[in-house]
């Protein structure tokens, strides 16, 4: 692991000399498929292409149906390309850092925003792993801590609008990251460190998470 310059990447309130346990970025392809829902968008445009071809062919003939389908397919490809660009920019500008006392999330394509989450503000951590070894580590905050969902996104647990949870999204080797965070949370709270385990899931399947108390 290369050295990380905390002065450049993290807010000033991270104490000098605090030991960094892990840092990393989202994997762009995983972020594109899961946070930006590219799989669902591709399926939707695929269905619309077939429907347009069938309906236009019935009304105006095969050639018109082919042109209509091609037009819909072109729009779909453009939309997927735009989502891919946004996912790549998000992955490039996002940084997740875990120290021995806190989790820091740096996010924002145009304007970087830092979220500094000391372990005492984290009530639990839950992992969601996918078959490609990427996945999410969601952080449930204690009752008094609230961060707006839109301010966090895409570094937020999906569909948790009433009580948004920060999340390390689409990180590579998510099981190792979750296990390391679980040990750090346990050690910080004086508990016996335990490894985190969860079965793999693909995007679109119900999350099966392992929870680590803080």
MDTraj code that builds the backbone (N, CA, C; nanometers):
import mdtraj as md
import numpy as np

residues = "UNK UNK UNK UNK UNK UNK UNK UNK UNK UNK UNK UNK UNK UNK UNK UNK UNK UNK UNK UNK UNK UNK UNK UNK UNK UNK UNK UNK UNK UNK UNK UNK UNK UNK UNK UNK UNK UNK UNK UNK UNK UNK UNK UNK UNK UNK UNK UNK UNK UNK UNK UNK UNK UNK UNK UNK UNK UNK UNK UNK UNK UNK UNK UNK UNK UNK UNK UNK UNK UNK UNK UNK UNK UNK UNK UNK UNK UNK UNK UNK UNK UNK UNK UNK UNK UNK UNK UNK UNK UNK UNK UNK UNK UNK UNK UNK UNK UNK UNK UNK UNK UNK UNK UNK UNK UNK UNK UNK UNK UNK UNK UNK UNK UNK UNK UNK UNK UNK UNK UNK UNK UNK UNK UNK UNK UNK UNK UNK UNK UNK UNK UNK UNK UNK UNK UNK UNK UNK UNK UNK UNK UNK UNK UNK UNK UNK UNK UNK UNK UNK UNK UNK UNK UNK UNK UNK UNK UNK UNK UNK UNK UNK UNK UNK UNK UNK UNK UNK UNK UNK UNK UNK UNK UNK UNK UNK UNK UNK UNK UNK UNK UNK UNK UNK UNK UNK UNK UNK UNK UNK UNK UNK UNK UNK UNK UNK UNK UNK UNK UNK UNK UNK UNK UNK UNK UNK UNK UNK UNK UNK UNK UNK UNK UNK".split()
xyz = np.array([
    [0.0843, -0.1197, 0.0000],
    [0.0000, 0.0000, 0.0000],
    [0.0878, 0.1246, 0.0000],
    [0.0576, 0.2170, -0.0881],
    [0.1344, 0.3410, -0.0933],
    [0.0978, 0.4313, 0.0242],
    [0.1889, 0.5218, 0.0568],
    [0.1623, 0.6168, 0.1639],
    [0.0543, 0.7152, 0.1211],
    [-0.0287, 0.7596, 0.2151],
    [-0.1328, 0.8573, 0.1865],
    [-0.0995, 0.9852, 0.2632],
    [-0.1099, 1.0989, 0.1953],
    [-0.0806, 1.2286, 0.2552],
    [-0.2081, 1.2816, 0.3199],
    [-0.2181, 1.2688, 0.4521],
    [-0.3393, 1.3110, 0.5211],
    [-0.3631, 1.4610, 0.5099],
    [-0.2571, 1.5410, 0.5051],
    [-0.2737, 1.6852, 0.4991],
    [-0.3429, 1.7285, 0.3701],
    [-0.3204, 1.6557, 0.2619],
    [-0.3818, 1.6915, 0.1350],
    [-0.5202, 1.6290, 0.1167],
    [-0.5423, 1.5104, 0.1737],
    [-0.6620, 1.4354, 0.1425],
    [-0.7688, 1.4393, 0.2500],
    [-0.7319, 1.4725, 0.3721],
    [-0.8274, 1.4682, 0.4808],
    [-0.8432, 1.6049, 0.5460],
    [-0.9547, 1.6261, 0.6155],
    [-0.9747, 1.7544, 0.6832],
    [-0.8753, 1.7757, 0.7961],
    [-0.8598, 1.9005, 0.8357],
    [-0.7556, 1.9369, 0.9320],
    [-0.7788, 1.8776, 1.0701],
    [-0.9027, 1.8349, 1.1009],
    [-0.9283, 1.7854, 1.2359],
    [-0.8886, 1.6392, 1.2546],
    [-0.8298, 1.5758, 1.1553],
    [-0.7701, 1.4441, 1.1773],
    [-0.6345, 1.4648, 1.2434],
    [-0.6159, 1.4156, 1.3641],
    [-0.4921, 1.4441, 1.4374],
    [-0.3686, 1.3936, 1.3637],
    [-0.2647, 1.4722, 1.3689],
    [-0.1376, 1.4305, 1.3097],
    [-0.0869, 1.3059, 1.3801],
    [-0.0349, 1.2118, 1.3028],
    [0.0196, 1.0900, 1.3598],
    [-0.0811, 0.9799, 1.3828],
    [-0.2091, 1.0056, 1.3575],
    [-0.3096, 0.9004, 1.3729],
    [-0.2862, 0.7939, 1.2671],
    [-0.2807, 0.6701, 1.3082],
    [-0.2398, 0.5620, 1.2177],
    [-0.3493, 0.5273, 1.1186],
    [-0.3157, 0.5273, 0.9910],
    [-0.4089, 0.4891, 0.8852],
    [-0.4055, 0.3373, 0.8695],
    [-0.5225, 0.2736, 0.8840],
    [-0.5327, 0.1291, 0.8699],
    [-0.5599, 0.0873, 0.7260],
    [-0.6362, 0.1687, 0.6543],
    [-0.6724, 0.1370, 0.5158],
    [-0.7221, 0.2626, 0.4469],
    [-0.6967, 0.2717, 0.3184],
    [-0.7607, 0.3749, 0.2368],
    [-0.7805, 0.3199, 0.0967],
    [-0.8809, 0.3711, 0.0275],
    [-0.9084, 0.3223, -0.1072],
    [-1.0208, 0.4006, -0.1711],
    [-1.0500, 0.3626, -0.2956],
    [-1.1524, 0.4277, -0.3758],
    [-1.2532, 0.3241, -0.4240],
    [-1.3717, 0.3690, -0.4662],
    [-1.4657, 0.2754, -0.5278],
    [-1.4098, 0.2205, -0.6586],
    [-1.4496, 0.0998, -0.6931],
    [-1.4163, 0.0416, -0.8228],
    [-1.5201, 0.0925, -0.9236],
    [-1.4744, 0.1592, -1.0299],
    [-1.5645, 0.2340, -1.1184],
    [-1.6714, 0.1455, -1.1820],
    [-1.6347, 0.0272, -1.2303],
    [-1.7333, -0.0601, -1.2948],
    [-1.8408, -0.1057, -1.1974],
    [-1.7998, -0.1417, -1.0774],
    [-1.8964, -0.1816, -0.9761],
    [-1.9866, -0.0652, -0.9382],
    [-1.9292, 0.0543, -0.9259],
    [-2.0085, 0.1720, -0.8927],
    [-2.1086, 0.2014, -1.0034],
    [-2.0666, 0.1858, -1.1297],
    [-2.1540, 0.2083, -1.2446],
    [-2.2725, 0.1124, -1.2426],
    [-2.2444, -0.0136, -1.2148],
    [-2.3503, -0.1138, -1.2177],
    [-2.4454, -0.1022, -1.0985],
    [-2.3932, -0.0668, -0.9808],
    [-2.4735, -0.0794, -0.8595],
    [-2.5225, 0.0547, -0.8055],
    [-2.4359, 0.1532, -0.7943],
    [-2.4816, 0.2832, -0.7463],
    [-2.5581, 0.3581, -0.8546],
    [-2.5088, 0.3517, -0.9780],
    [-2.5738, 0.4220, -1.0891],
    [-2.6734, 0.3344, -1.1644],
    [-2.6953, 0.2137, -1.1200],
    [-2.7990, 0.1237, -1.1696],
    [-2.7894, 0.1012, -1.3207],
    [-2.6680, 0.0831, -1.3698],
    [-2.6507, 0.0636, -1.5142],
    [-2.7163, -0.0644, -1.5626],
    [-2.7147, -0.1704, -1.4818],
    [-2.7774, -0.2961, -1.5228],
    [-2.9269, -0.2774, -1.5468],
    [-2.9921, -0.2067, -1.4560],
    [-3.1353, -0.1820, -1.4720],
    [-3.1648, -0.0935, -1.5910],
    [-3.0814, 0.0094, -1.6105],
    [-3.1010, 0.0984, -1.7249],
    [-3.0822, 0.0233, -1.8562],
    [-2.9815, -0.0636, -1.8631],
    [-2.9575, -0.1409, -1.9847],
    [-3.0757, -0.2338, -2.0136],
    [-3.1280, -0.2991, -1.9103],
    [-3.2423, -0.3880, -1.9294],
    [-3.3642, -0.3109, -1.9775],
    [-3.3873, -0.1928, -1.9191],
    [-3.5034, -0.1119, -1.9577],
    [-3.4941, -0.0687, -2.1028],
    [-3.3778, -0.0182, -2.1447],
    [-3.3619, 0.0240, -2.2839],
    [-3.3681, -0.0955, -2.3790],
    [-3.3210, -0.2120, -2.3354],
    [-3.3323, -0.3311, -2.4183],
    [-3.4767, -0.3684, -2.4441],
    [-3.5577, -0.3659, -2.3396],
    [-3.7003, -0.3961, -2.3549],
    [-3.7680, -0.2931, -2.4440],
    [-3.7370, -0.1635, -2.4214],
    [-3.7984, -0.0589, -2.5028],
    [-3.7590, -0.0708, -2.6497],
    [-3.6346, -0.1128, -2.6757],
    [-3.5910, -0.1318, -2.8140],
    [-3.6731, -0.2400, -2.8825],
    [-3.6938, -0.3514, -2.8140],
    [-3.7733, -0.4602, -2.8708],
    [-3.9187, -0.4194, -2.8911],
    [-3.9746, -0.3490, -2.7945],
    [-4.1139, -0.3051, -2.8066],
    [-4.1310, -0.2069, -2.9217],
    [-4.0391, -0.1126, -2.9347],
    [-4.0478, -0.0167, -3.0445],
    [-4.0361, -0.0857, -3.1794],
    [-3.9452, -0.1834, -3.1877],
    [-3.9292, -0.2570, -3.3133],
    [-4.0578, -0.3321, -3.3492],
    [-4.1150, -0.3998, -3.2475],
    [-4.2350, -0.4791, -3.2748],
    [-4.3527, -0.3908, -3.3136],
    [-4.3769, -0.2844, -3.2383],
    [-4.4936, -0.2004, -3.2654],
    [-4.4803, -0.1245, -3.3964],
    [-4.3612, -0.0732, -3.4254],
    [-4.3411, 0.0011, -3.5490],
    [-4.3445, -0.0914, -3.6702],
    [-4.2941, -0.2119, -3.6559],
    [-4.2986, -0.3088, -3.7657],
    [-4.4421, -0.3433, -3.8013],
    [-4.5256, -0.3624, -3.7014],
    [-4.6665, -0.3936, -3.7263],
    [-4.7357, -0.2802, -3.8005],
    [-4.7056, -0.1560, -3.7637],
    [-4.7737, -0.0405, -3.8226],
    [-4.7134, 0.0020, -3.9563],
    [-4.5791, 0.0036, -3.9668],
    [-4.5143, 0.0661, -4.0825],
    [-4.4162, -0.0229, -4.1568],
    [-4.3975, -0.1455, -4.1125],
    [-4.3076, -0.2339, -4.1837],
    [-4.1760, -0.2542, -4.1120],
    [-4.0997, -0.3526, -4.1616],
    [-3.9769, -0.3936, -4.0936],
    [-3.8697, -0.2860, -4.0968],
    [-3.8579, -0.2148, -4.2104],
    [-3.7535, -0.1125, -4.2197],
    [-3.7761, -0.0006, -4.1193],
    [-3.9000, 0.0461, -4.1093],
    [-3.9322, 0.1509, -4.0114],
    [-3.9114, 0.0988, -3.8699],
    [-3.9453, -0.0289, -3.8483],
    [-3.9233, -0.0863, -3.7161],
    [-3.7761, -0.0913, -3.6799],
    [-3.6934, -0.1263, -3.7782],
    [-3.5497, -0.1310, -3.7546],
    [-3.4951, 0.0074, -3.7214],
    [-3.5396, 0.1093, -3.7941],
    [-3.4932, 0.2467, -3.7691],
    [-3.5360, 0.2935, -3.6305],
    [-3.6602, 0.2638, -3.5934],
    [-3.7094, 0.3029, -3.4613],
    [-3.6319, 0.2338, -3.3504],
    [-3.6049, 0.1038, -3.3695],
    [-3.5290, 0.0301, -3.2688],
    [-3.3873, 0.0834, -3.2582],
    [-3.3273, 0.1154, -3.3726],
    [-3.1911, 0.1678, -3.3721],
    [-3.1841, 0.3022, -3.3006],
    [-3.2868, 0.3841, -3.3202],
    [-3.2903, 0.5141, -3.2533],
    [-3.2993, 0.4962, -3.1016],
    [-3.3873, 0.4060, -3.0581],
    [-3.4004, 0.3807, -2.9139],
    [-3.2717, 0.3233, -2.8562],
    [-3.2096, 0.2332, -2.9306],
    [-3.0840, 0.1744, -2.8851],
    [-2.9746, 0.2795, -2.8733],
    [-2.9714, 0.3735, -2.9662],
    [-2.8725, 0.4814, -2.9601],
    [-2.8907, 0.5685, -2.8374],
    [-3.0170, 0.6004, -2.8058],
    [-3.0448, 0.6792, -2.6853],
    [-3.0000, 0.6030, -2.5606],
    [-3.0269, 0.4725, -2.5598],
    [-2.9868, 0.3916, -2.4457],
    [-2.8363, 0.3872, -2.4282],
    [-2.7642, 0.3703, -2.5396],
    [-2.6179, 0.3679, -2.5311],
    [-2.5626, 0.5007, -2.4818],
    [-2.6226, 0.6105, -2.5268],
    [-2.5781, 0.7422, -2.4810],
    [-2.6029, 0.7589, -2.3309],
    [-2.7179, 0.7110, -2.2849],
    [-2.7490, 0.7209, -2.1421],
    [-2.6516, 0.6375, -2.0595],
    [-2.6214, 0.5176, -2.1053],
    [-2.5277, 0.4322, -2.0331],
    [-2.3875, 0.4915, -2.0334],
    [-2.3494, 0.5543, -2.1461],
    [-2.2185, 0.6188, -2.1519],
    [-2.2108, 0.7354, -2.0535],
    [-2.3204, 0.8113, -2.0410],
    [-2.3228, 0.9221, -1.9450],
    [-2.3121, 0.8700, -1.8023],
    [-2.3845, 0.7624, -1.7719],
    [-2.3741, 0.7025, -1.6389],
    [-2.2328, 0.6507, -1.6126],
    [-2.1702, 0.5940, -1.7163],
    [-2.0333, 0.5445, -1.7010],
    [-1.9368, 0.6588, -1.6709],
    [-1.9562, 0.7722, -1.7383],
    [-1.8708, 0.8880, -1.7127],
    [-1.8883, 0.9374, -1.5691],
    [-2.0134, 0.9461, -1.5234],
    [-2.0395, 0.9918, -1.3873],
    [-1.9804, 0.8945, -1.2846],
    [-1.9926, 0.7645, -1.3115],
    [-1.9362, 0.6650, -1.2199],
    [-1.7846, 0.6760, -1.2157],
    [-1.7226, 0.6965, -1.3310],
    [-1.5766, 0.7098, -1.3362],
    [-1.5309, 0.8344, -1.2614],
    [-1.6019, 0.9445, -1.2795],
    [-1.5665, 1.0673, -1.2081],
    [-1.5871, 1.0501, -1.0576],
    [-1.6951, 0.9843, -1.0196],
    [-1.7202, 0.9606, -0.8764],
    [-1.6105, 0.8748, -0.8159],
    [-1.5730, 0.7676, -0.8869],
    [-1.4674, 0.6799, -0.8350],
    [-1.3351, 0.7539, -0.8261],
    [-1.3090, 0.8399, -0.9221],
    [-1.1823, 0.9131, -0.9262],
    [-1.1720, 1.0160, -0.8142],
    [-1.2852, 1.0775, -0.7761],
    [-1.2827, 1.1878, -0.6799],
    [-1.3209, 1.1446, -0.5380],
    [-1.3554, 1.0179, -0.5194],
    [-1.3945, 0.9687, -0.3865],
    [-1.2753, 0.9004, -0.3192],
    [-1.2634, 0.9225, -0.1913],
    [-1.1593, 0.8564, -0.1125],
    [-1.2178, 0.8120, 0.0196],
    [-1.1930, 0.6875, 0.0563],
    [-1.2332, 0.6336, 0.1857],
    [-1.1073, 0.6042, 0.2668],
    [-1.1070, 0.6510, 0.3906],
    [-0.9919, 0.6299, 0.4785],
    [-1.0417, 0.5784, 0.6133],
    [-0.9803, 0.4730, 0.6617],
    [-1.0084, 0.4206, 0.7954],
    [-0.8808, 0.4336, 0.8771],
    [-0.8893, 0.5064, 0.9880],
    [-0.7773, 0.5158, 1.0802],
    [-0.8100, 0.4324, 1.2041],
    [-0.7249, 0.4383, 1.3035],
    [-0.7490, 0.3622, 1.4258],
    [-0.8578, 0.4249, 1.5124],
    [-0.9105, 0.5431, 1.4701],
    [-1.0108, 0.6101, 1.5522],
    [-1.1323, 0.6605, 1.4754],
    [-1.1290, 0.6565, 1.3422],
    [-1.2374, 0.7171, 1.2668],
    [-1.2422, 0.6634, 1.1243],
    [-1.3542, 0.6947, 1.0565],
    [-1.3688, 0.6738, 0.9129],
    [-1.3887, 0.8101, 0.8493],
    [-1.3184, 0.8368, 0.7421],
    [-1.3309, 0.9627, 0.6702],
    [-1.3720, 0.9333, 0.5272],
    [-1.4740, 1.0050, 0.4810],
    [-1.5211, 0.9924, 0.3433],
    [-1.5009, 1.1252, 0.2725],
    [-1.4256, 1.1234, 0.1655],
    [-1.4094, 1.2404, 0.0787],
    [-1.4878, 1.2130, -0.0483],
    [-1.5825, 1.3024, -0.0822],
    [-1.6692, 1.2790, -0.1967],
    [-1.7001, 1.4111, -0.2647],
    [-1.7460, 1.4039, -0.3879],
    [-1.7848, 1.5242, -0.4606],
    [-1.7064, 1.5418, -0.5887],
    [-1.7750, 1.5423, -0.7030],
    [-1.7081, 1.5579, -0.8318],
    [-1.6620, 1.7008, -0.8523],
    [-1.7512, 1.7971, -0.8323],
    [-1.7168, 1.9376, -0.8554],
    [-1.6617, 2.0044, -0.7297],
    [-1.7228, 1.9750, -0.6152],
    [-1.6835, 2.0374, -0.4888],
    [-1.6599, 1.9290, -0.3847],
    [-1.5349, 1.9029, -0.3466],
    [-1.5070, 1.7977, -0.2479],
    [-1.5719, 1.8275, -0.1131],
    [-1.6319, 1.7255, -0.0555],
    [-1.6934, 1.7340, 0.0768],
    [-1.6342, 1.6233, 0.1626],
    [-1.6008, 1.6554, 0.2877],
    [-1.5418, 1.5583, 0.3791],
    [-1.6414, 1.5244, 0.4890],
    [-1.6548, 1.3953, 0.5171],
    [-1.7339, 1.3490, 0.6304],
    [-1.6400, 1.2765, 0.7255],
    [-1.6261, 1.3317, 0.8447],
    [-1.5360, 1.2785, 0.9469],
    [-1.6213, 1.2050, 1.0502],
    [-1.6066, 1.0728, 1.0586],
    [-1.6920, 0.9907, 1.1434],
    [-1.6082, 0.9183, 1.2489],
    [-1.5895, 0.9798, 1.3649],
    [-1.5203, 0.9087, 1.4739],
    [-1.5951, 0.7816, 1.5112],
    [-1.5228, 0.6824, 1.5590],
    [-1.5836, 0.5545, 1.5930],
    [-1.6967, 0.5696, 1.6945],
    [-1.6890, 0.6694, 1.7825],
    [-1.7931, 0.6864, 1.8830],
    [-1.9266, 0.7274, 1.8206],
    [-1.9253, 0.7748, 1.6954],
    [-2.0480, 0.8114, 1.6266],
    [-2.1058, 0.6962, 1.5434],
    [-2.0339, 0.5851, 1.5364],
    [-2.0768, 0.4708, 1.4551],
    [-2.1385, 0.3649, 1.5456],
    [-2.2669, 0.3353, 1.5238],
    [-2.3341, 0.2364, 1.6057],
    [-2.3111, 0.0940, 1.5597],
    [-2.2977, 0.0733, 1.4280],
    [-2.2759, -0.0603, 1.3730],
    [-2.2251, -0.0483, 1.2305],
    [-2.1622, -0.1540, 1.1823],
    [-2.1152, -0.1588, 1.0442],
    [-2.1686, -0.2856, 0.9793],
    [-2.2175, -0.2747, 0.8566],
    [-2.2746, -0.3896, 0.7860],
    [-2.2115, -0.4020, 0.6482],
    [-2.1774, -0.5242, 0.6112],
    [-2.1133, -0.5492, 0.4820],
    [-2.2110, -0.6109, 0.3837],
    [-2.2014, -0.5698, 0.2588],
    [-2.2745, -0.6321, 0.1479],
    [-2.1728, -0.6655, 0.0402],
    [-2.1495, -0.7943, 0.0163],
    [-2.0470, -0.8378, -0.0780],
    [-2.1099, -0.8893, -0.2060],
    [-2.0390, -0.8706, -0.3174],
    [-2.0841, -0.9188, -0.4478],
    [-1.9846, -1.0218, -0.5002],
    [-2.0234, -1.0922, -0.6040],
    [-1.9419, -1.2020, -0.6556],
    [-1.8099, -1.1549, -0.7157],
    [-1.8013, -1.0278, -0.7520],
    [-1.6756, -0.9772, -0.8096],
    [-1.5791, -0.9282, -0.7026],
    [-1.6076, -0.9594, -0.5767],
    [-1.5219, -0.9233, -0.4623],
    [-1.5265, -0.7754, -0.4268],
    [-1.6121, -0.6979, -0.4943],
    [-1.6372, -0.5620, -0.4489],
    [-1.7609, -0.5646, -0.3597],
    [-1.7896, -0.4535, -0.2958],
    [-1.9081, -0.4477, -0.2123],
    [-1.9122, -0.3211, -0.1308],
    [-2.0091, -0.3136, -0.0417],
    [-2.0329, -0.1948, 0.0396],
    [-2.0131, -0.2268, 0.1869],
    [-1.9670, -0.1261, 0.2600],
    [-1.9638, -0.1336, 0.4053],
    [-2.0426, -0.0138, 0.4567],
    [-2.1633, -0.0394, 0.5060],
    [-2.2512, 0.0676, 0.5529],
    [-2.2280, 0.0929, 0.7009],
    [-2.2380, 0.2195, 0.7397],
    [-2.2117, 0.2607, 0.8770],
    [-2.3387, 0.3203, 0.9368],
    [-2.3987, 0.2495, 1.0316],
    [-2.5164, 0.3006, 1.1012],
    [-2.4700, 0.3944, 1.2118],
    [-2.5157, 0.5191, 1.2066],
    [-2.4727, 0.6190, 1.3036],
    [-2.5597, 0.6140, 1.4286],
    [-2.5061, 0.6634, 1.5375],
    [-2.5839, 0.6710, 1.6611],
    [-2.6976, 0.7696, 1.6422],
    [-2.7957, 0.7643, 1.7313],
    [-2.9228, 0.8341, 1.7115],
    [-2.9094, 0.9831, 1.6812],
    [-2.8168, 1.0516, 1.7452],
    [-2.8096, 1.1973, 1.7316],
    [-2.7373, 1.2429, 1.6047],
    [-2.6764, 1.1488, 1.5344],
    [-2.5975, 1.1847, 1.4168],
    [-2.6808, 1.1642, 1.2900],
    [-2.6967, 1.2714, 1.2122],
    [-2.7708, 1.2642, 1.0870],
    [-2.6935, 1.3373, 0.9780],
    [-2.6830, 1.2756, 0.8613],
    [-2.6239, 1.3395, 0.7439],
    [-2.7240, 1.3250, 0.6307],
    [-2.7592, 1.4330, 0.5594],
    [-2.8573, 1.4221, 0.4510],
    [-2.8144, 1.3209, 0.3451],
    [-2.9117, 1.2458, 0.2957],
    [-2.8849, 1.1395, 0.1982],
    [-2.8181, 1.1952, 0.0722],
    [-2.8699, 1.3070, 0.0207],
    [-2.8150, 1.3629, -0.1029],
    [-2.6727, 1.4144, -0.0832],
    [-2.6407, 1.4596, 0.0379],
    [-2.5036, 1.5044, 0.0642],
    [-2.4062, 1.3875, 0.0620],
    [-2.4535, 1.2702, 0.1023],
    [-2.3679, 1.1514, 0.1053],
    [-2.3545, 1.0841, -0.0310],
    [-2.4602, 1.0831, -0.1103],
    [-2.4664, 1.0004, -0.2306],
    [-2.3528, 1.0329, -0.3264],
    [-2.2868, 0.9313, -0.3879],
    [-2.3225, 0.7892, -0.3860],
    [-2.2680, 0.7108, -0.2673],
    [-2.2004, 0.7782, -0.1739],
    [-2.1436, 0.7075, -0.0583],
    [-2.2485, 0.6937, 0.0515],
    [-2.3616, 0.6351, 0.0151],
    [-2.4718, 0.6155, 0.1091],
    [-2.5328, 0.4774, 0.0869],
    [-2.5821, 0.4169, 0.1928],
    [-2.6510, 0.2892, 0.1804],
    [-2.7794, 0.3097, 0.1015],
    [-2.8049, 0.2309, -0.0021],
    [-2.9212, 0.2544, -0.0885],
    [-3.0533, 0.2504, -0.0129],
    [-3.1402, 0.3463, -0.0487],
    [-3.2802, 0.3495, -0.0053],
    [-3.2988, 0.3744, 0.1438],
    [-3.1963, 0.4182, 0.2126],
    [-3.2115, 0.4551, 0.3544],
    [-3.2303, 0.6066, 0.3620],
    [-3.3525, 0.6533, 0.3325],
    [-3.3772, 0.7966, 0.3229],
    [-3.4088, 0.8600, 0.4589],
    [-3.4862, 0.7911, 0.5411],
    [-3.5266, 0.8502, 0.6689],
    [-3.4099, 0.8547, 0.7677],
    [-3.3261, 0.7511, 0.7644],
    [-3.2066, 0.7488, 0.8483],
    [-3.0877, 0.7123, 0.7594],
    [-3.0338, 0.8111, 0.6874],
    [-2.9238, 0.7822, 0.5941],
    [-2.8025, 0.7236, 0.6654],
    [-2.7401, 0.6286, 0.5982],
    [-2.6200, 0.5649, 0.6514],
    [-2.5041, 0.5867, 0.5539],
    [-2.3960, 0.6488, 0.5982],
    [-2.2768, 0.6565, 0.5127],
    [-2.2305, 0.5164, 0.4763],
    [-2.1704, 0.5031, 0.3595],
    [-2.1247, 0.3713, 0.3156],
    [-1.9990, 0.3844, 0.2309],
    [-1.9105, 0.2896, 0.2467],
    [-1.7968, 0.2753, 0.1574],
    [-1.8467, 0.1908, 0.0411],
    [-1.8752, 0.2535, -0.0735],
    [-1.9430, 0.1864, -0.1833],
    [-1.8445, 0.1243, -0.2817],
    [-1.8768, 0.0034, -0.3244],
    [-1.8061, -0.0649, -0.4332],
    [-1.6555, -0.0724, -0.4099],
    [-1.6154, -0.0973, -0.2859],
    [-1.4721, -0.1047, -0.2579],
    [-1.4188, -0.2432, -0.2947],
    [-1.2984, -0.2524, -0.3504],
    [-1.2395, -0.3834, -0.3809],
    [-1.2064, -0.4593, -0.2521],
    [-1.2086, -0.5920, -0.2604],
    [-1.1743, -0.6790, -0.1458],
    [-1.2532, -0.6366, -0.0216],
    [-1.3838, -0.6263, -0.0385],
    [-1.4682, -0.5702, 0.0667],
    [-1.4643, -0.6532, 0.1941],
    [-1.4467, -0.7841, 0.1832],
    [-1.4436, -0.8670, 0.3042],
    [-1.3241, -0.8315, 0.3917],
    [-1.2091, -0.8068, 0.3294],
    [-1.0913, -0.7687, 0.4065],
    [-1.1113, -0.6329, 0.4733],
    [-1.1706, -0.5402, 0.3984],
    [-1.1951, -0.4062, 0.4538],
    [-1.2915, -0.4141, 0.5711],
    [-1.4014, -0.4901, 0.5543],
    [-1.5001, -0.5022, 0.6613],
    [-1.4411, -0.5703, 0.7847],
    [-1.3601, -0.6732, 0.7644],
    [-1.2981, -0.7414, 0.8775],
    [-1.2037, -0.6491, 0.9526],
    [-1.1254, -0.5718, 0.8773],
    [-1.0328, -0.4790, 0.9407],
    [-1.1084, -0.3714, 1.0186],
    [-1.2169, -0.3178, 0.9601],
    [-1.2965, -0.2173, 1.0301],
    [-1.3617, -0.2775, 1.1535],
    [-1.4103, -0.4009, 1.1426],
    [-1.4701, -0.4657, 1.2590],
    [-1.3718, -0.4794, 1.3735],
    [-1.2479, -0.5173, 1.3428],
    [-1.1463, -0.5283, 1.4476],
    [-1.1161, -0.3922, 1.5091],
    [-1.1071, -0.2886, 1.4231],
    [-1.0759, -0.1547, 1.4744],
    [-1.1880, -0.1027, 1.5644],
    [-1.3137, -0.1252, 1.5247],
    [-1.4261, -0.0815, 1.6078],
    [-1.4277, -0.1553, 1.7406],
    [-1.4017, -0.2852, 1.7356],
    [-1.4020, -0.3638, 1.8596],
    [-1.2902, -0.3200, 1.9528],
    [-1.1704, -0.3000, 1.8978],
    [-1.0581, -0.2581, 1.9807],
    [-1.0814, -0.1198, 2.0398],
    [-1.1425, -0.0293, 1.9613],
    [-1.1678, 0.1065, 2.0112],
    [-1.2701, 0.1065, 2.1238],
    [-1.3620, 0.0093, 2.1218],
    [-1.4648, 0.0035, 2.2256],
    [-1.4292, -0.0929, 2.3379],
    [-1.3101, -0.1548, 2.3289],
    [-1.2662, -0.2455, 2.4338],
    [-1.3233, -0.3846, 2.4242],
    [-1.3852, -0.4208, 2.3077],
    [-1.4397, -0.5548, 2.2911],
    [-1.3357, -0.6462, 2.2277],
    [-1.3669, -0.7737, 2.2256],
    [-1.2790, -0.8703, 2.1602],
    [-1.2948, -0.8588, 2.0097],
    [-1.1877, -0.8354, 1.9348],
    [-1.1995, -0.8228, 1.7895],
    [-1.2556, -0.9499, 1.7267],
    [-1.3488, -0.9312, 1.6311],
    [-1.4071, -1.0434, 1.5583],
    [-1.4073, -1.0128, 1.4100],
    [-1.3902, -1.1174, 1.3293],
    [-1.3915, -1.0995, 1.1840],
    [-1.5346, -1.0869, 1.1345],
    [-1.5502, -1.0182, 1.0232],
    [-1.6811, -1.0005, 0.9616],
    [-1.6945, -1.0998, 0.8485],
    [-1.8069, -1.1682, 0.8395],
    [-1.8323, -1.2614, 0.7304],
    [-1.9728, -1.2381, 0.6787],
    [-1.9901, -1.2484, 0.5464],
    [-2.1229, -1.2406, 0.4861],
    [-2.1190, -1.3122, 0.3538],
    [-2.2254, -1.3802, 0.3137],
    [-2.2281, -1.4484, 0.1851],
    [-2.2336, -1.3488, 0.0714],
    [-2.1802, -1.3839, -0.0478],
    [-2.1827, -1.2901, -0.1595],
    [-2.3229, -1.2728, -0.2144],
    [-2.3504, -1.1528, -0.2659],
    [-2.4770, -1.1251, -0.3336],
    [-2.4477, -1.0446, -0.4574],
    [-2.5347, -1.0541, -0.5538],
    [-2.5227, -0.9725, -0.6733],
    [-2.6154, -0.8533, -0.6613],
    [-2.5892, -0.7515, -0.7440],
    [-2.6752, -0.6344, -0.7451],
    [-2.8177, -0.6776, -0.7798],
    [-2.9127, -0.6194, -0.7079],
    [-3.0520, -0.6532, -0.7305],
    [-3.1040, -0.7590, -0.6368],
    [-3.0175, -0.8358, -0.5726],
    [-3.0597, -0.9343, -0.4755],
    [-3.0733, -0.8690, -0.3390],
    [-3.1562, -0.9235, -0.2499],
    [-3.1646, -0.8682, -0.1147],
    [-3.0291, -0.8745, -0.0451],
    [-2.9956, -0.7693, 0.0237],
    [-2.8676, -0.7647, 0.0943],
    [-2.8685, -0.8613, 0.2104],
    [-2.7608, -0.9362, 0.2239],
    [-2.7429, -1.0264, 0.3380],
    [-2.6174, -0.9782, 0.4097],
    [-2.6363, -0.9026, 0.5153],
    [-2.5251, -0.8294, 0.5750],
    [-2.4820, -0.8915, 0.7062],
    [-2.3541, -0.8745, 0.7329],
    [-2.2994, -0.9100, 0.8637],
    [-2.2799, -0.7818, 0.9427],
    [-2.3220, -0.7793, 1.0673],
    [-2.3181, -0.6574, 1.1471],
    [-2.2128, -0.6680, 1.2554],
    [-2.1397, -0.5584, 1.2718],
    [-2.0372, -0.5514, 1.3752],
    [-2.0749, -0.4396, 1.4711],
    [-2.1045, -0.4657, 1.5982],
    [-2.1363, -0.3602, 1.6913],
    [-2.0154, -0.2744, 1.7203],
    [-2.0411, -0.1451, 1.7406],
    [-1.9313, -0.0538, 1.7751],
    [-1.9199, -0.0436, 1.9262],
])
top = md.Topology()
chain = top.add_chain()
for i, resn in enumerate(residues, 1):
    res = top.add_residue(resn, chain, resSeq=i)
    for name in ("N", "CA", "C"):
        top.add_atom(name, md.element.get_by_symbol(name[0]), res)
traj = md.Trajectory(xyz[None], top)
